[in-house]
């Protein structure tokens, strides 16, 4: 099963939930940190990295000795990564999405396959838990290809828990797509509710089953519960606004490891997800 843990905004406790569920499930779990711009799951699980590899994107390189400047490559590129100025062809690698369209339409085979470094992928283990994460290269704006590379290591024989980036932009969609379930994490504040609504719209567009964890329960107001009831969104877990939990997290600890009474609730959270998916 693939479970994507997401949030409409940063700071809701998404990584806390993802790491805590993975720790509670133990050897059954695999965690993939797809927040490649700022991965932080490793700060809690402290995995021993066993493999490191560079991840590259394919970009076009124009052979101007062969090019007849027909503009077919620039016409097909939706992202304006190729521009034709008279008899000069300009390539902007940082805009390229590696769709491959330019290679297909070139009648003279004048486009060679170059590479642009996206970032680094690391694989390791934290105790019994398999761990994968990506680190986007500084200055690189194209996160989805690196996220897709991280996701290619999903072990279908385990419970794959994907820690998605915050928000509702393209990187989040890349982390959600083809998941069996999306677990939204939010907080009972006006900002939390506003961004939760945006996240729910995105998930419904993808037609993926989802549920809600309300973190820091006890602050704010009841609007998020009213919204969940009105939209028929199952609230699968509530985590109280508790100083001790905050202290564990702030020290880089794992809640069910340092507060064992929380291990069973996170296992029960997975059971609820499993029941929802099997309906």
Secondary structure, 3 states (H helix, E strand, C coil): CEEEEECCCCCCCHHHHHHHHHHHHHHHEEEEECCCCCCCHHHHHCCEEEEEEEEEEEEEEECCCCCCCCCHHHHHCCCCCEEEECCEEEECHHHCCCCCHHHHHCCCCCEEEEEEEEEEEEEEEECCEEEEEEEECCCCCCCHHHHHHHHCCCCCCCEEEEECCCCCCHHHHHHHCCCCEEEEEEECCHHHHHHHHHHHHHHHHHCCCEEEEEEEECCCCCHHHHHHHHCCCCEEEEEECCHHHHHHHHCCCCHHHHCHHHHHHHHHHHHHHHHHHHC
